[in-house]
Amino acid sequence: MPVTRRAGGVSRRCECRGPDGKRLGGECPQLAKRSHGKFRVYQELPLDAEGERRRFQRTGYLGSKEAQADLDRVRAILDLAGDDDHALMRVGDLLQAVQKDRSPVPEPTEVSRRLGVGVPLKGTMTVGEWLEQWVASKKTRKTTTNGYRSHIRVHLKPGLGSYRLDKLTVGDVQDFFDAIDDANEVIAAENAARREQEARARWGKASRPPAAESARLALERERLAAMKPYREVTGPATKQRIRATLRTALNGAIRRQLITFNPASWVELDSGKRPKAVLWTDQHVEHWRRTGSKPSAVMVWTPTQIGAFLDAAEGSRLYALYHLVSFRGLRRGEGVGQDWVNIDLDGKRITIAKEIVVDGWTPVESEPKTDGSAATIALDSLNVRVLRAHRARQLAERDARLRAGKTWTDTGKVFTNEDGTWLHPEDVSEEFRRIVRAAGLPPINLRDLRHCAATLIHAGGGDLHAIKETLRHSGIKLASDTYTSLLAEVDEEIAEKAAALVPRARKTTQKAGASTV
């Protein structure tokens, strides 16, 4: 039942203690003085979970007004619970905790807000505690949730986990990301030192080193073994993703009314823009063969190089998959997860409705990564022929296994292992890398083969909108940011053809850039 206001009050109390540390009480010689002692607040609280009485009590106030103000706050908090036994228990627990840790009595308005949404009444939740609670409640795709967990485990909890959630500031978050930059500088320096040490520990000649040199090399190799291994820095794009995880989690805290402001939204970071796609021109290929370095993280083959790859891939069981990705731009998981039921070879249409991705190392089937990724796109007649041939071979493999008494798993997938089971996405990437190496082509990643489709669509007359629709980007800006520089190189051939269309009465013989005077 509610606690009445009569069960508490303000009084003056002697706080003097004797040599043994015990309060003197009635034996204090100063009791006769009217001003002696300090003010005390006491208030009966709702019974605890075991039905035991408890009391809020605090002393040491210098003035009665200060003591009365705290008593009024305590009583206002008790009044918030009304006749609700559960709420009475909660506010009683809160006030008991406030007394125990000697923290200030909270404002009743703050307690009322927390009481109404069922969150802890005492704002001591840390950022780390909230992040764990938030990620445990996520209903996102498993791989997306695992990405959140990775950011929380590796970066956010070590860096921000001990901060109080309701006290986290923009400065705290900015310092966190600045610390990542500082760590990146250390990692870069340690990596550079290791490369230098590797050079000192290496005997670069074909002959065996002499005894004196062998002793030196042994010492250098001991020093190398004692050094830290190579580590990757946390780049701008990764920091943006970490910030996105934190921002999303704090927005969840706002919705739960745990906080009212999201400091992660106001932190300044490097742009982390997607790298521009660059074409493997003859000049870039020559530079790569000479130095081993690529002009961009995203490299794309020319149509001639795509053709050379497909020629080399024709003997592979996954030829039809690579062919489909090259022309229609499916993601790796979408290709591996494609069902026959979602391909209409007669109508020349393919619907992307499932994908198989890797959770740790385990393949899992899920919906496409975004709503826009699930779509129906056209198939060209060449892809239709390749897929028909692939289907015939798959059925022949199935029949041969069944005749031999071996098992066949009917998963309904277009691309499978020889027994019909799911392909592992990484096996598809490994086979791709093997073919590229055997063909002697400049390197690209399997995901970049999807980007190659953009060059073929554009060369066939498609614009950025056509690329966006076929590759199922979320917006035209994403396609523009990724492919503008790439398509400019493809456009050179179009520009030359356009210039050749205009007849001229006088044909110039000067070389490009020569004077006409």
C-alpha positions as CSV (number, residue, x, y, z in Angstrom):
1,M,0.0,0.0,0.0
2,P,1.2,3.6,-0.6
3,V,3.5,5.2,2.0
4,T,2.0,8.2,3.7
5,R,3.8,11.5,4.1
6,R,3.4,11.2,7.9
7,A,6.0,8.3,7.9
8,G,9.0,10.6,7.6
9,G,10.3,14.1,8.2
10,V,13.2,16.4,8.9
11,S,15.0,16.6,12.3
12,R,18.3,17.9,13.8
13,R,20.8,15.3,14.8
14,C,24.1,15.4,16.7
15,E,26.8,13.9,14.7
16,C,29.6,14.2,17.2
17,R,31.7,11.1,17.9
18,G,33.9,10.0,20.7
19,P,37.5,8.8,20.6
20,D,36.3,5.3,19.8
21,G,34.4,6.6,16.7
22,K,31.0,6.0,18.1
23,R,28.3,8.7,18.0
24,L,28.0,10.4,21.4
25,G,24.2,10.8,21.2
26,G,22.7,12.1,24.5
27,E,26.1,12.3,26.1
28,C,27.3,15.1,23.8
29,P,28.2,18.2,25.8
30,Q,27.0,20.5,23.0
31,L,23.4,19.3,23.0
32,A,22.3,22.4,25.1
33,K,23.1,24.6,22.2
34,R,20.1,25.3,19.9
35,S,22.3,25.4,16.8
36,H,24.2,22.2,17.5
37,G,23.9,19.2,15.1
38,K,23.0,18.8,11.5
39,F,19.7,18.2,9.8
40,R,18.5,14.7,8.9
41,V,15.9,13.4,6.4
42,Y,14.1,10.1,7.0
43,Q,11.2,8.6,5.1
44,E,9.6,5.2,5.3
45,L,9.8,3.3,2.0
46,P,7.6,0.5,0.5
47,L,8.3,-3.0,1.8
48,D,11.1,-4.9,0.0
49,A,10.6,-8.1,-1.9
50,E,10.8,-10.2,1.3
51,G,8.2,-8.0,3.0
52,E,10.7,-6.3,5.3
53,R,10.4,-2.6,6.3
54,R,13.0,-0.2,5.0
55,R,13.7,3.5,5.3
56,F,15.4,6.3,3.4
57,Q,17.7,8.2,5.7
58,R,20.3,10.8,5.1
59,T,22.1,13.2,7.4
60,G,24.6,16.0,7.2
61,Y,22.5,18.8,5.9
62,L,23.7,22.2,7.0
63,G,20.2,23.8,6.7
64,S,16.6,22.8,7.1
65,K,15.7,24.1,3.6
66,E,18.2,21.8,1.9
67,A,17.0,18.9,3.9
68,Q,13.3,19.6,3.2
69,A,14.0,19.9,-0.6
70,D,15.5,16.4,-0.6
71,L,12.5,15.1,1.4
72,D,10.1,16.7,-1.0
73,R,11.9,15.0,-3.9
74,V,11.8,11.6,-2.1
75,R,8.1,12.0,-1.5
76,A,7.3,13.1,-5.0
77,I,9.1,10.0,-6.3
78,L,7.0,7.8,-4.0
79,D,3.8,9.5,-5.2
80,L,4.7,8.5,-8.8
81,A,4.0,4.9,-8.0
82,G,0.4,5.5,-6.8
83,D,-1.3,2.2,-5.8
84,D,0.8,0.1,-8.2
85,D,2.6,-2.5,-6.0
86,H,5.2,-3.2,-8.7
87,A,5.9,0.5,-9.2
88,L,6.1,1.0,-5.4
89,M,8.7,-1.8,-5.3
90,R,10.7,-0.2,-8.1
91,V,10.8,3.3,-6.6
92,G,11.6,1.8,-3.2
93,D,14.5,-0.1,-4.7
94,L,15.7,3.1,-6.4
95,L,15.6,5.2,-3.2
96,Q,17.3,2.5,-1.2
97,A,20.1,2.3,-3.9
98,V,20.4,6.2,-3.8
99,Q,20.9,6.0,0.0
100,K,23.4,3.2,-0.2
101,D,25.7,4.8,-2.7
102,R,25.2,8.3,-1.4
103,S,24.2,9.6,-4.8
104,P,22.0,12.7,-5.2
105,V,18.2,12.2,-5.0
106,P,17.1,12.2,-8.7
107,E,14.5,14.6,-10.1
108,P,11.0,13.2,-10.0
109,T,10.4,14.1,-13.7
110,E,13.3,11.9,-14.7
111,V,12.1,9.0,-12.6
112,S,8.6,9.5,-14.0
113,R,9.9,9.2,-17.6
114,R,11.8,6.0,-16.8
115,L,9.0,4.5,-14.8
116,G,6.6,5.0,-17.7
117,V,8.7,3.1,-20.2
118,G,9.8,0.3,-18.0
119,V,13.6,1.0,-18.0
120,P,15.9,1.0,-15.0
121,L,15.0,4.0,-12.8
122,K,18.6,4.7,-11.8
123,G,20.5,6.0,-14.8
124,T,23.6,3.9,-14.3
125,M,23.4,1.8,-17.4
126,T,26.7,1.9,-19.3
127,V,27.2,2.1,-23.1
128,G,28.5,-1.4,-23.1
129,E,25.5,-2.8,-21.2
130,W,23.1,-1.0,-23.6
131,L,25.0,-2.2,-26.7
132,E,24.7,-5.8,-25.5
133,Q,21.0,-5.4,-24.7
134,W,20.4,-3.7,-28.1
135,V,22.2,-6.2,-30.3
136,A,20.5,-9.1,-28.5
137,S,17.1,-7.7,-29.5
138,K,18.0,-7.1,-33.2
139,K,15.8,-8.8,-35.8
140,T,18.1,-8.0,-38.7
141,R,19.7,-10.5,-41.1
142,K,22.1,-12.8,-39.3
143,T,25.1,-11.6,-41.1
144,T,24.1,-8.0,-40.4
145,T,23.7,-8.7,-36.7
146,N,27.0,-10.5,-36.6
147,G,28.6,-7.3,-38.1
148,Y,27.1,-5.3,-35.3
149,R,28.4,-7.8,-32.8
150,S,31.9,-7.6,-34.3
151,H,31.9,-3.8,-34.1
152,I,30.7,-4.0,-30.5
153,R,33.2,-6.6,-29.4
154,V,36.3,-5.3,-31.2
155,H,35.9,-1.6,-31.0
156,L,32.9,-0.1,-29.2
157,K,32.9,-2.0,-25.9
158,P,36.7,-1.6,-25.3
159,G,36.6,2.1,-26.3
160,L,33.3,3.3,-24.9
161,G,31.7,0.5,-22.9
162,S,32.5,1.9,-19.5
163,Y,30.9,5.3,-20.1
164,R,27.5,6.0,-18.6
165,L,24.9,5.9,-21.4
166,D,23.1,9.0,-20.4
167,K,26.4,10.9,-20.0
168,L,28.0,10.1,-23.3
169,T,29.0,13.2,-25.2
170,V,30.1,14.1,-28.7
171,G,33.6,14.7,-27.3
172,D,33.7,11.2,-25.9
173,V,32.8,9.7,-29.2
174,Q,35.2,11.9,-31.1
175,D,38.0,11.0,-28.7
176,F,37.2,7.3,-29.4
177,F,37.6,7.7,-33.1
178,D,40.7,9.8,-32.7
179,A,42.2,7.0,-30.6
180,I,41.6,4.7,-33.6
181,D,43.5,7.1,-35.8
182,D,46.4,7.1,-33.2
183,A,46.4,3.3,-33.1
184,N,46.5,3.2,-36.9
185,E,49.6,5.3,-36.9
186,V,51.2,2.9,-34.5
187,I,50.2,-0.1,-36.5
188,A,51.5,1.5,-39.7
189,A,54.9,2.2,-38.0
190,E,55.1,-1.3,-36.7
191,N,54.3,-2.8,-40.1
192,A,56.9,-0.6,-41.7
193,A,59.5,-1.7,-39.1
194,R,58.6,-5.4,-39.7
195,R,59.1,-5.0,-43.5
196,E,62.5,-3.4,-42.9
197,Q,63.5,-6.2,-40.5
198,E,62.4,-8.8,-43.0
199,A,64.7,-7.2,-45.6
200,R,67.6,-7.4,-43.1
201,A,66.8,-11.0,-42.2
202,R,66.7,-12.1,-45.9
203,W,69.7,-13.5,-47.8
204,G,69.0,-12.3,-51.3
205,K,71.5,-14.4,-53.2
206,A,71.2,-17.9,-54.7
207,S,74.3,-19.1,-53.0
208,R,74.5,-20.1,-49.3
209,P,75.7,-17.3,-47.0
210,P,79.1,-17.6,-45.4
211,A,79.4,-18.5,-41.7
212,A,79.7,-14.9,-40.5
213,E,76.7,-13.8,-42.6
214,S,74.7,-16.8,-41.4
215,A,75.3,-15.7,-37.8
216,R,74.1,-12.2,-38.6
217,L,71.0,-13.5,-40.4
218,A,70.1,-15.8,-37.5
219,L,70.3,-12.8,-35.1
220,E,68.1,-10.7,-37.5
221,R,65.6,-13.5,-37.7
222,E,65.4,-13.8,-33.9
223,R,64.6,-10.1,-33.8
224,L,62.0,-10.5,-36.5
225,A,60.3,-13.3,-34.6
226,A,60.1,-11.1,-31.5
227,M,58.2,-8.4,-33.5
228,K,54.5,-8.0,-33.7
229,P,52.8,-9.6,-36.7
230,Y,51.4,-7.5,-39.5
231,R,48.1,-5.9,-38.6
232,E,45.5,-4.1,-40.6
233,V,44.6,-0.5,-39.9
234,T,41.0,0.5,-39.3
235,G,40.3,2.4,-42.5
236,P,37.8,5.3,-43.2
237,A,35.1,3.0,-44.5
238,T,35.3,0.7,-41.5
239,K,35.2,3.7,-39.1
240,Q,32.0,4.8,-40.9
241,R,30.5,1.4,-40.4
242,I,31.5,1.4,-36.7
243,R,29.9,4.9,-36.3
244,A,26.8,3.6,-38.1
245,T,26.5,0.7,-35.6
246,L,26.9,3.1,-32.6
247,R,24.4,5.6,-34.1
248,T,21.8,3.0,-34.7
249,A,22.2,1.6,-31.2
250,L,21.9,5.1,-29.6
251,N,18.8,5.8,-31.7
252,G,17.4,2.7,-30.2
253,A,18.2,4.1,-26.7
254,I,16.4,7.3,-27.7
255,R,13.3,5.3,-28.7
256,R,13.4,3.6,-25.3
257,Q,13.7,7.1,-23.7
258,L,17.0,6.2,-22.1
259,I,18.6,9.2,-23.6
260,T,17.5,12.3,-25.6
261,F,20.5,13.0,-27.7
262,N,22.6,10.9,-30.1
263,P,26.3,12.1,-29.9
264,A,27.4,9.7,-32.7
265,S,25.4,11.7,-35.2
266,W,27.7,14.7,-34.7
267,V,31.1,13.2,-34.9
268,E,33.4,14.3,-37.8
269,L,35.1,11.4,-39.7
270,D,36.9,10.9,-42.9
271,S,34.4,10.5,-45.8
272,G,35.1,6.8,-46.3
273,K,33.8,7.1,-49.8
274,R,33.6,4.1,-52.1
275,P,36.7,3.8,-54.3
276,K,36.2,4.6,-57.9
277,A,36.1,1.7,-60.4
278,V,39.1,1.8,-62.7
279,L,39.5,0.0,-66.0
280,W,42.5,-2.3,-66.6
281,T,43.9,-0.4,-69.5
282,D,47.2,-1.5,-71.2
283,Q,49.0,1.2,-69.3
284,H,47.6,0.0,-65.9
285,V,48.4,-3.6,-66.8
286,E,52.0,-2.7,-67.7
287,H,52.4,-0.8,-64.4
288,W,50.9,-3.7,-62.4
289,R,53.2,-6.3,-64.0
290,R,56.2,-4.1,-63.3
291,T,55.4,-3.0,-59.7
292,G,52.7,-5.4,-58.5
293,S,50.5,-2.4,-57.4
294,K,46.9,-1.7,-58.5
295,P,45.6,1.8,-59.4
296,S,42.5,1.3,-57.3
297,A,40.9,-1.1,-54.9
298,V,38.2,-1.7,-57.4
299,M,39.6,-2.8,-60.8
300,V,37.5,-3.7,-63.8
301,W,38.3,-5.7,-66.9
302,T,37.8,-4.4,-70.4
303,P,35.4,-6.3,-72.6
304,T,38.4,-8.0,-74.2
305,Q,39.7,-9.2,-70.8
306,I,36.2,-10.3,-69.8
307,G,36.1,-12.4,-73.0
308,A,39.5,-13.9,-72.2
309,F,38.3,-14.9,-68.8
310,L,35.1,-16.5,-70.0
311,D,37.1,-18.4,-72.6
312,A,39.4,-19.7,-69.8
313,A,36.4,-20.5,-67.6
314,E,34.5,-22.6,-70.1
315,G,35.8,-25.9,-68.7
316,S,34.7,-25.1,-65.2
317,R,31.5,-26.4,-63.7
318,L,30.9,-22.8,-62.6
319,Y,31.2,-21.3,-66.0
320,A,27.5,-20.5,-66.3
321,L,27.7,-18.7,-62.9
322,Y,30.6,-16.5,-63.9
323,H,28.9,-15.8,-67.3
324,L,25.7,-14.7,-65.5
325,V,27.6,-12.5,-63.1
326,S,29.7,-10.9,-65.9
327,F,26.7,-9.9,-67.9
328,R,23.9,-9.4,-65.4
329,G,25.8,-8.4,-62.3
330,L,24.6,-10.8,-59.7
331,R,26.3,-10.7,-56.3
332,R,28.2,-13.8,-55.3
333,G,25.6,-14.8,-52.7
334,E,22.8,-14.2,-55.1
335,G,24.3,-16.4,-57.7
336,V,25.0,-19.2,-55.3
337,G,21.5,-18.9,-53.8
338,Q,19.6,-18.7,-57.1
339,D,16.7,-21.2,-57.5
340,W,15.7,-22.7,-60.9
341,V,12.1,-21.9,-60.0
342,N,13.0,-18.2,-60.3
343,I,14.5,-18.4,-63.8
344,D,12.2,-18.2,-66.8
345,L,14.4,-19.2,-69.7
346,D,11.6,-19.0,-72.2
347,G,10.6,-15.5,-71.0
348,K,14.2,-14.5,-70.6
349,R,13.7,-13.3,-67.0
350,I,15.5,-14.0,-63.8
351,T,14.2,-13.1,-60.3
352,I,16.7,-12.6,-57.5
353,A,14.9,-13.7,-54.4
354,K,17.4,-15.6,-52.2
355,E,21.1,-15.5,-51.4
356,I,23.5,-17.7,-49.6
357,V,26.0,-15.9,-47.5
358,V,28.7,-17.0,-45.0
359,D,28.1,-16.7,-41.2
360,G,31.6,-17.3,-39.9
361,W,32.3,-20.2,-42.2
362,T,28.8,-21.6,-42.3
363,P,26.7,-20.9,-45.5
364,V,23.2,-19.6,-44.6
365,E,20.3,-18.8,-46.8
366,S,18.6,-15.4,-46.4
367,E,16.7,-12.7,-48.2
368,P,18.7,-10.4,-50.4
369,K,20.5,-7.6,-48.6
370,T,18.0,-4.8,-49.4
371,D,14.5,-4.6,-50.7
372,G,15.9,-3.2,-54.0
373,S,18.2,-6.2,-54.4
374,A,15.1,-8.5,-54.7
375,A,14.0,-7.9,-58.3
376,T,13.4,-9.3,-61.7
377,I,15.8,-8.5,-64.5
378,A,16.1,-9.5,-68.2
379,L,18.3,-12.3,-69.5
380,D,20.0,-12.0,-72.9
381,S,19.8,-14.8,-75.4
382,L,23.5,-15.8,-74.8
383,N,22.9,-16.2,-71.1
384,V,19.8,-18.3,-71.8
385,R,21.8,-20.6,-74.0
386,V,24.5,-21.0,-71.4
387,L,22.0,-21.7,-68.7
388,R,20.2,-24.3,-70.8
389,A,23.5,-26.1,-71.4
390,H,24.3,-25.8,-67.7
391,R,20.9,-27.3,-66.8
392,A,21.4,-30.2,-69.1
393,R,24.8,-31.0,-67.6
394,Q,23.4,-30.7,-64.1
395,L,20.6,-33.2,-64.9
396,A,23.2,-35.5,-66.5
397,E,25.3,-35.4,-63.3
398,R,22.2,-36.2,-61.2
399,D,21.2,-39.1,-63.3
400,A,24.7,-40.5,-63.4
401,R,25.0,-40.4,-59.6
402,L,21.6,-42.1,-59.1
403,R,22.6,-44.9,-61.5
404,A,25.8,-45.4,-59.6
405,G,23.8,-45.7,-56.4
406,K,25.2,-42.4,-55.0
407,T,23.1,-39.7,-53.3
408,W,21.7,-36.6,-54.9
409,T,20.3,-33.7,-52.9
410,D,17.6,-31.8,-54.7
411,T,18.1,-28.3,-53.3
412,G,16.5,-26.6,-56.4
413,K,19.6,-24.4,-56.7
414,V,20.9,-23.5,-60.2
415,F,24.6,-23.9,-59.1
416,T,25.5,-26.8,-56.8
417,N,28.1,-29.2,-55.9
418,E,28.2,-32.5,-57.9
419,D,25.9,-34.1,-55.3
420,G,23.3,-31.3,-55.6
421,T,24.2,-29.7,-52.3
422,W,24.8,-26.0,-51.8
423,L,28.0,-24.4,-53.0
424,H,30.1,-22.7,-50.4
425,P,30.4,-19.1,-51.5
426,E,34.2,-19.1,-50.8
427,D,34.7,-22.1,-53.1
428,V,33.2,-20.0,-55.9
429,S,35.7,-17.2,-55.2
430,E,38.6,-19.7,-55.0
431,E,37.7,-21.2,-58.3
432,F,37.5,-17.7,-59.8
433,R,41.0,-16.8,-58.6
434,R,42.4,-20.1,-60.0
435,I,41.0,-19.4,-63.4
436,V,42.3,-15.8,-63.4
437,R,45.8,-16.9,-62.4
438,A,45.8,-19.6,-65.1
439,A,44.7,-17.1,-67.8
440,G,47.4,-14.6,-66.8
441,L,44.9,-11.8,-66.5
442,P,45.3,-8.7,-64.3
443,P,43.7,-9.4,-60.9
444,I,40.2,-8.5,-59.9
445,N,38.0,-9.8,-57.1
446,L,34.9,-11.9,-57.8
447,R,32.7,-9.0,-56.6
448,D,34.5,-6.8,-59.2
449,L,33.2,-9.1,-61.9
450,R,29.8,-7.7,-61.0
451,H,31.2,-4.2,-61.8
452,C,32.4,-5.6,-65.2
453,A,28.7,-5.9,-66.0
454,A,28.4,-2.1,-65.8
455,T,31.0,-1.6,-68.6
456,L,29.2,-4.1,-70.8
457,I,25.8,-2.5,-70.2
458,H,27.2,0.9,-71.0
459,A,29.0,-0.3,-74.0
460,G,25.8,-1.8,-75.2
461,G,24.1,1.6,-75.0
462,G,22.8,1.6,-71.4
463,D,23.0,4.7,-69.2
464,L,23.5,5.1,-65.5
465,H,19.9,4.4,-64.9
466,A,20.1,1.1,-66.8
467,I,23.1,0.2,-64.7
468,K,21.4,1.1,-61.5
469,E,18.3,-1.0,-62.4
470,T,20.3,-4.1,-63.6
471,L,22.8,-4.1,-60.7
472,R,19.9,-3.1,-58.3
473,H,21.7,-0.3,-56.6
474,S,19.7,1.6,-54.0
475,G,19.9,4.8,-55.9
476,I,21.3,6.5,-59.0
477,K,23.9,8.3,-56.9
478,L,25.6,5.1,-55.8
479,A,25.9,4.0,-59.4
480,S,27.2,7.4,-60.4
481,D,29.8,7.6,-57.5
482,T,31.1,4.1,-58.3
483,Y,31.2,4.1,-62.2
484,T,31.5,7.7,-63.4
485,S,35.3,7.5,-63.9
486,L,35.0,4.0,-65.3
487,L,32.4,4.9,-67.9
488,A,34.4,8.0,-69.0
489,E,37.2,5.6,-70.2
490,V,34.6,3.4,-72.0
491,D,33.2,6.6,-73.6
492,E,36.5,7.4,-75.4
493,E,35.7,4.8,-78.0
494,I,32.2,6.3,-78.4
495,A,33.7,9.8,-78.7
496,E,36.1,8.6,-81.4
497,K,33.2,7.1,-83.4
498,A,31.2,10.3,-83.0
499,A,34.1,12.4,-84.3
500,A,34.5,10.1,-87.3
501,L,30.9,10.6,-88.4
502,V,31.4,14.3,-89.4
503,P,32.7,14.6,-93.0
504,R,35.4,17.3,-93.6
505,A,36.4,18.9,-96.9
506,R,40.1,19.2,-95.9
507,K,41.8,16.4,-94.1
508,T,44.5,17.5,-91.7
509,T,47.8,15.6,-91.7
510,Q,49.3,17.3,-88.6
511,K,50.0,15.1,-85.6
512,A,48.0,15.7,-82.5
513,G,49.2,18.8,-80.7
514,A,51.3,20.1,-83.7
515,S,51.1,23.7,-84.8
516,T,48.9,24.6,-87.8
517,V,50.7,27.8,-88.6
